[in-house]
C-alpha cells in the first residue's frame, strides 16, 4: 500500500461480499453494502487490529504495515543469515529479552537462532505467511499471542489460537509434524514488591480495572486475572514498589541515561535532541525501528505499554540530561486500548507543564494524540514539535 491518508482500504474489485470481515471485526467497523455486495469500512470505528485483513479469503482488505511481501523478505534474509526459527510475538505481550529467551528454550528453541517478528496483534498474522515461512526454510515457528482476556483487540488472541489449530491440521495433511508450529501465550502484568510498598493506596485508587487491593498489614496486591498491564499504577506509586517487566522505573531511566550522551552530544541548533515517550499502540514504524537499533534523526524513542505509564520524573530527568524537548505520543482520545490511559497521561503532562513553567521549560514538553491508521499523523506531529523546539532559545 502506498502513502496516503488512511492505512486501510477495501479493494472493491476483489471483494466478493462474503461477510467474513463483518462477523470477525470486534468493533463493528465493517458493514456489508447489500446492493453492491461489498464490504464498507468505517475508519472512525476501526481500531486497526488487522483481523479483517488476515481473515479475508480474497485479500480484498489492504492494510499498511507488516504486509505479506515485507514480512516474507524479512524471513528470507533471516534464514539466509542462519536464523531458521521464527518467533511471532504480539506487541502487548512480547516478553523482555531474557524472558523471551527462557520461553524459547522451554520449547527447545535456541534464542540465537530465532528471528523475532513483533506485530500489533497476533490475530493479524495470515496463515499464508506461516506457510510461506515454511517454504522459505523456517524449521520451526512459535506464535506468542496475548492471553485471551489480555488481548487489546478483544478477539485477536482467540483468532490466532484457532488459526494455529487449523494450520496444524493442514500441515498434518502435508506430512509436516504439528510441532513445527508452537503456541505460547503470554502477558505482562504488574507485580508488587512487598518490601517497598508503603500501603498508601494510590495504585488501588487509580487502577481502571480494580485489579489492586490493599491487604493487611497495608500491602498492595495485584489480581492477575484483572490486571491489563497498562502501567498507570507504576506511574503513581511514590515508592517505586510496582513493576511491569521491561517497563520498570529504573529500566526506562537507564535507557534515557544511556541514550542521552549519544543524542545530546550529536545535537546542533538545527537538530534538537528529542526524547519520545511512545505508547506502543499509537505508532508502529518508529517503535519497530527503535527495536532494530535504527534511529530517527536525533530522536530517541522509548516504548511505553500505554501513555498512562509516563512518569514526570523521567521527563525531568531527560531535560536535566540535555534533551531539548520531550514528546509523549499517545493514542487518539477515542482510541485508547485501555481505560482512557491517554487522558490520564494528558492530565499528568498538564500538571507537569504548570510546574515547569516556573523555570521556563513548559514549552519543551508536549503530548500528541495520533493513530497508526492515519499514515502521516505521527510524522506530522513530530515535525511540528521539532520545529517548535528549534525555535526556542538554547
C-alpha positions in Angstrom: 0.0 0.0 0.0 1.4 3.4 -0.9 1.5 6.5 1.1 -1.9 8.1 1.7 -4.1 9.4 4.4 -5.6 6.1 5.6 -3.7 2.9 6.3 -6.6 0.5 5.3 -8.9 0.2 2.4 -11.2 -2.3 0.7 -10.4 -3.2 -2.9 -13.9 -3.4 -4.4 -12.5 -5.3 -7.4 -11.5 -8.2 -5.1 -14.3 -8.1 -2.5 -16.8 -10.9 -3.0 -19.2 -9.7 -0.3 -18.8 -12.9 1.8 -19.2 -11.0 5.1 -16.4 -12.8 7.0 -14.8 -9.5 7.8 -18.1 -8.2 9.2 -18.5 -11.1 11.5 -14.9 -11.0 12.8 -14.5 -7.3 13.4 -14.5 -6.7 17.2 -15.6 -3.1 16.8 -18.5 -3.3 14.3 -16.4 -1.1 12.0 -17.3 -3.1 8.8 -20.7 -3.4 7.2 -21.9 -5.0 4.0 -23.4 -2.9 1.2 -26.3 -5.2 0.3 -26.8 -3.6 -3.1 -23.2 -3.8 -4.2 -22.4 -6.8 -2.1 -19.2 -5.1 -1.0 -17.6 -4.5 2.4 -17.7 -0.9 3.7 -15.1 0.2 6.3 -15.8 2.8 8.9 -12.4 4.2 9.8 -13.8 6.2 12.8 -14.8 2.9 14.5 -11.8 0.9 13.2 -9.1 0.2 15.8 -6.6 -1.1 13.2 -6.2 -4.6 14.6 -5.9 -6.1 11.2 -8.2 -9.1 11.9 -10.4 -8.4 8.9 -7.4 -8.3 6.5 -6.0 -11.6 7.9 -9.4 -13.3 7.6 -10.3 -12.1 4.1 -10.2 -15.1 1.7 -9.7 -12.9 -1.4 -7.2 -10.4 0.0 -9.6 -7.6 -0.7 -8.7 -5.7 2.5 -5.4 -4.0 2.3 -3.7 -2.7 5.4 -0.5 -0.8 5.9 2.4 -2.1 8.0 3.5 -5.8 8.1 2.4 -6.6 4.6 2.9 -10.1 3.4 5.8 -9.4 1.0 7.6 -7.3 3.5 7.4 -10.0 6.2 8.5 -12.7 3.7 11.5 -10.6 2.7 12.4 -10.3 6.4 12.1 -14.1 6.9 14.2 -14.8 3.8 17.0 -12.6 5.0 16.8 -14.2 8.4 17.0 -17.7 7.0 19.9 -16.7 4.8 21.7 -15.4 7.9 21.2 -18.8 9.6 18.2 -18.0 11.7 15.8 -20.8 10.9 13.4 -20.3 13.8 10.6 -17.8 13.5 9.1 -16.2 16.6 6.0 -14.0 16.1 5.0 -12.0 19.1 2.1 -9.7 19.9 3.3 -6.2 20.7 1.4 -6.2 24.0 2.7 -9.5 25.3 6.3 -9.5 23.9 8.4 -10.7 26.9 11.6 -8.9 27.8 14.7 -10.3 26.1 15.8 -12.6 28.8 12.3 -13.9 29.5 11.7 -14.5 25.8 15.0 -16.4 25.7 13.8 -18.7 28.5 10.4 -19.1 26.8 12.1 -20.2 23.6 14.4 -22.6 25.5 11.4 -24.2 27.2 10.3 -25.2 23.7 13.7 -26.5 22.8 14.5 -23.4 20.7 17.9 -21.7 20.7 17.2 -18.0 21.0 20.3 -17.2 18.9 18.7 -19.0 16.0 15.4 -17.2 16.2 14.2 -14.3 14.1 11.6 -12.3 16.0 8.7 -10.5 14.3 6.6 -8.2 16.5 3.1 -7.3 15.3 0.4 -5.2 17.0 -1.8 -8.2 17.3 -1.1 -11.9 16.6 -4.6 -12.1 15.1 -3.4 -10.1 12.0 -1.0 -12.8 11.0 -2.2 -14.7 8.0 -1.9 -18.4 7.7 -0.5 -17.7 4.3 2.5 -16.0 5.9 3.3 -19.0 8.1 3.0 -21.4 5.1 5.3 -19.2 3.1 7.8 -19.1 6.0 7.9 -22.9 5.9 8.7 -22.9 2.1 11.4 -20.2 2.8 13.3 -22.6 5.1 11.9 -21.9 8.5 12.4 -25.1 10.5 10.2 -24.2 13.5 7.8 -21.3 14.2 6.4 -20.1 17.6 3.5 -17.8 17.8 3.2 -15.8 21.1 -0.2 -14.1 21.3 -1.6 -12.4 24.4 -3.6 -14.4 26.8 -7.2 -14.3 25.6 -8.5 -12.0 28.3 -5.5 -9.8 28.0 -5.9 -9.0 24.2 -6.1 -5.3 23.4 -8.2 -6.1 20.4 -10.8 -8.3 22.1 -10.7 -11.2 19.6 -7.2 -11.1 18.3 -5.7 -13.8 20.6 -8.7 -16.1 20.2 -8.5 -15.8 16.4 -4.8 -16.6 16.4 -5.3 -19.7 18.6 -8.0 -21.0 16.3 -5.8 -20.5 13.3 -2.9 -22.4 14.8 -5.3 -25.4 15.3 -6.4 -25.1 11.6 -2.9 -24.7 10.3 -1.7 -27.7 12.3 -4.4 -29.8 10.7 -3.4 -28.6 7.3 0.3 -29.2 8.0 -0.5 -32.8 9.0 -2.1 -33.5 5.6 1.2 -32.3 4.1 3.2 -34.6 6.2 4.6 -31.9 8.4 4.6 -32.6 12.2 2.4 -30.3 14.3 5.4 -29.5 16.4 6.6 -27.2 13.6 4.2 -24.6 14.9 4.3 -23.9 18.6 1.7 -21.8 20.5 2.8 -20.0 23.7 0.5 -17.3 25.1 1.9 -14.6 27.3 1.0 -11.4 29.2 2.8 -8.6 31.0 1.2 -7.7 34.4 2.0 -5.5 37.3 3.9 -7.0 40.3 4.3 -5.5 43.8 7.5 -5.5 45.8 6.0 -6.0 49.4 9.2 -4.7 51.0 8.9 -1.4 49.2 5.2 -0.9 49.3 4.0 1.8 51.8 0.3 0.9 51.6 -0.6 4.4 50.5 -3.4 3.1 48.3 -2.7 5.4 45.3 -2.4 2.4 43.0 -5.7 0.9 44.1 -7.4 4.2 43.8 -6.2 4.9 40.2 -6.3 1.4 38.7 -9.0 1.4 36.0 -9.6 -2.3 36.3 -9.9 -2.6 40.1 -7.1 -5.1 40.0 -5.3 -3.8 43.1 -6.4 -4.1 46.7 -4.6 -3.1 49.9 -4.4 -6.0 52.3 -3.3 -6.2 55.9 -0.9 -5.1 57.1 -1.1 -2.5 54.4 0.4 -4.1 51.3 -0.8 -3.7 47.8 -1.8 -6.9 46.0 -2.4 -7.3 42.2 -5.2 -9.6 41.0 -3.5 -11.1 37.9 -6.9 -12.1 36.5 -7.9 -8.4 36.3 -4.6 -6.6 35.6 -4.2 -5.5 31.9 -0.7 -4.2 32.3 -1.4 -0.5 31.4 1.3 0.7 33.8 -0.7 3.5 35.4 0.0 2.1 38.9 3.7 2.3 38.2 3.4 6.0 37.4 1.6 6.9 40.6 3.5 4.7 43.1 5.7 7.0 45.2 7.8 4.1 46.5 8.6 2.5 43.1 7.2 -0.7 44.5 5.3 -1.8 41.4 6.9 -3.1 38.3 6.0 -4.5 34.9 8.9 -6.4 33.3 10.6 -4.2 30.8 8.8 -1.0 31.9 10.2 -0.6 35.4 11.2 2.9 36.5 14.9 2.0 36.6 14.7 0.3 33.2 13.3 3.3 31.5 15.6 5.7 33.4 18.6 3.7 32.4 17.5 3.7 28.8 17.2 7.5 28.9 20.6 8.0 30.5 22.4 5.6 28.2 20.9 7.3 25.1 21.4 10.8 26.3 25.1 11.2 25.6 24.6 9.9 22.0 21.6 12.1 21.2 22.6 15.2 23.2 26.2 15.3 22.1 25.2 15.0 18.5 22.7 17.8 18.6 23.0 21.1 16.7 20.8 24.2 16.8 19.2 22.9 13.6 18.6 19.4 15.0 17.5 19.5 18.6 17.7 16.3 20.7 14.2 14.9 21.2 13.0 12.2 23.5 9.8 10.4 22.5 7.9 8.5 25.2 5.7 6.5 22.9 2.6 4.4 23.6 3.2 1.1 21.8 -0.3 1.3 20.2 -0.1 4.8 18.9 2.8 4.3 16.4 4.4 1.3 14.8 7.2 2.3 12.4 9.2 4.4 14.9 9.0 1.7 17.6 10.0 -1.0 15.2 13.0 0.9 14.1 14.0 1.6 17.7 13.7 -2.2 18.4 16.0 -2.8 15.4 18.6 -0.2 16.6 17.7 2.3 13.9 17.3 5.9 14.9 15.1 8.8 13.7 17.0 12.0 13.1 18.4 12.9 16.5 15.3 11.4 18.2 15.4 8.8 20.9 12.3 6.6 21.2 11.4 4.9 24.5 8.4 2.5 24.3 5.6 2.5 26.9 2.8 0.0 27.4 0.3 2.9 27.5 0.8 6.7 27.6 -0.6 6.4 31.2 2.7 4.9 32.2 4.5 8.2 31.5 6.4 9.4 34.6 7.0 13.1 35.3 10.4 12.2 36.8 11.6 10.6 33.6 10.7 13.7 31.7 12.5 15.9 34.2 15.5 13.6 34.1 15.6 13.8 30.3 15.6 17.6 30.3 18.3 17.7 33.0 20.5 15.4 30.9 20.3 17.8 28.0 17.4 16.7 25.8 15.9 19.8 24.2 12.3 18.5 24.2 10.2 15.6 25.3 7.1 14.5 23.3 4.7 12.0 24.8 3.0 10.1 22.0 -0.5 8.7 22.9 -3.4 7.1 21.1 -6.1 9.4 19.8 -8.5 10.3 22.6 -11.2 7.9 21.3 -8.9 5.0 20.6 -7.1 4.2 23.8 -6.6 0.4 24.2 -7.0 0.8 27.9 -9.4 2.8 30.0 -8.7 6.4 29.0 -5.0 6.0 29.6 -4.2 8.7 27.1 -6.5 11.2 29.1 -4.7 10.3 32.3 -1.4 11.0 30.6 -2.7 14.3 29.4 -3.7 15.3 33.0 -0.2 14.4 34.2 1.5 16.3 31.4 -0.7 19.3 32.0 0.3 19.3 35.7 4.0 18.9 34.9 3.9 21.8 32.4 2.4 24.0 35.0 5.3 23.1 37.3 7.9 23.5 34.5 6.5 26.9 33.6 8.1 28.2 36.8 11.6 27.6 35.4 10.7 28.4 31.7 10.7 24.8 30.5 6.9 24.2 29.9 7.2 24.7 26.1 9.7 21.8 25.9 7.2 19.2 26.9 4.1 18.2 24.9 1.7 15.3 24.3 0.5 14.3 20.8 -2.6 12.1 20.1 -2.1 10.0 17.0 -3.2 6.8 15.3 -1.2 4.4 13.0 -4.2 4.2 10.7 -3.5 7.7 9.6 -0.2 7.2 7.9 1.3 10.7 8.2 -0.1 11.7 11.5 2.8 10.7 13.8 5.4 12.2 11.5 3.5 15.4 11.2 3.1 15.7 14.9 6.8 15.0 15.4 7.8 17.5 12.8 5.7 20.3 14.4 7.2 19.5 17.8 10.8 19.6 16.4 10.0 22.9 14.6 8.7 24.3 17.8 11.7 23.2 19.9 14.1 24.5 17.2 12.5 28.0 17.5 13.2 28.1 21.3 16.4 29.6 22.7 19.1 27.1 23.6 
